[in-house]
């Protein structure tokens, strides 16, 4: 299934799991590497466009990166925040959960 960007409420929720095609077949498997995916700059650029689309139609937008192995979600989160021009403010969470 290709990624989509549809808004169905005032709150948008975007979850990035990585692009491992076998992920869903192993969803409940504890095999190493299940969440070990680092998005490339080009892939994050594609998500930037989708996120900006939903932001334009939602009151609040959350973006969750579910690729925590070796801190990849933190790395990709910082990269994506920079692409989106996100500036930390009083409402910005100050911790990452992996």
C-alpha positions as CSV (number, residue, x, y, z in Angstrom):
1,X,0.0,0.0,0.0
2,X,1.4,3.4,-0.9
3,X,1.5,6.2,1.7
4,X,-1.5,8.5,1.7
5,X,-2.2,11.9,3.2
6,X,-5.9,12.3,4.1
7,X,-7.4,14.5,6.8
8,X,-10.5,13.2,8.5
9,X,-10.6,15.3,11.7
10,X,-9.0,18.4,13.1
11,X,-6.2,16.4,14.5
12,X,-3.7,14.8,12.0
13,X,-1.5,11.9,13.0
14,X,1.3,10.8,10.7
15,X,3.3,7.7,11.7
16,X,6.4,6.6,9.8
17,X,7.4,3.0,10.3
18,X,10.2,2.8,7.7
19,X,10.1,1.2,4.3
20,X,10.8,-2.5,5.1
21,X,8.3,-4.3,2.9
22,X,8.4,-7.4,5.2
23,X,7.6,-5.3,8.3
24,X,3.9,-6.2,8.4
25,X,4.6,-9.9,7.9
26,X,6.8,-9.8,11.0
27,X,4.8,-7.3,13.0
28,X,4.8,-9.3,16.2
29,X,8.2,-11.0,15.6
30,X,11.1,-9.9,17.8
31,X,13.7,-10.5,15.1
32,X,16.6,-8.0,15.1
33,X,16.3,-5.2,12.6
34,X,12.5,-5.0,12.7
35,X,12.6,-1.2,13.5
36,X,16.0,-0.6,12.1
37,X,15.3,1.8,9.2
38,X,16.9,5.2,8.5
39,X,15.0,7.4,6.1
40,X,17.0,9.1,3.4
41,X,16.8,12.8,2.7
42,X,14.8,12.1,-0.4
43,X,12.3,9.9,1.5
44,X,11.9,12.6,4.2
45,X,11.3,15.1,1.4
46,X,8.4,13.1,0.2
47,X,7.0,13.0,3.7
48,X,7.5,16.7,4.1
49,X,5.1,17.3,1.2
50,X,2.5,14.9,2.7
51,X,2.8,16.5,6.2
52,X,2.5,20.0,4.8
53,X,-0.7,18.9,3.0
54,X,-2.3,17.6,6.2
55,X,-1.1,20.6,8.3
56,X,-2.9,22.9,5.9
57,X,-6.2,21.1,6.7
58,X,-5.8,20.2,10.4
59,X,-5.7,22.2,13.6
60,X,-3.0,20.0,15.2
61,X,-0.6,17.7,13.5
62,X,1.5,15.0,15.2
63,X,4.3,13.2,13.5
64,X,5.5,9.9,15.0
65,X,8.6,8.1,13.9
66,X,8.5,4.4,14.8
67,X,12.0,3.4,13.8
68,X,13.8,3.6,17.1
69,X,16.7,1.1,16.6
70,X,20.1,2.8,17.2
71,X,18.4,6.2,17.6
72,X,17.2,6.4,14.1
73,X,13.8,7.9,15.0
74,X,15.6,10.7,16.8
75,X,18.0,11.3,13.8
76,X,15.1,11.3,11.3
77,X,12.9,13.4,13.6
78,X,15.5,16.1,13.8
79,X,16.1,16.0,10.0
80,X,12.3,16.2,9.3
81,X,11.9,19.0,11.8
82,X,14.6,21.0,10.0
83,X,12.9,20.2,6.6
84,X,9.6,21.5,7.9
85,X,11.2,24.6,9.5
86,X,9.9,23.6,12.9
87,X,10.9,26.0,15.7
88,X,10.8,24.7,19.2
89,X,8.3,26.6,21.4
90,X,6.7,26.2,24.8
91,X,4.5,23.3,23.5
92,X,7.4,21.3,22.0
93,X,8.0,18.0,23.8
94,X,11.5,18.0,25.3
95,X,12.1,14.2,25.3
96,X,12.2,11.4,22.8
97,X,10.8,7.9,23.6
98,X,12.4,5.0,21.8
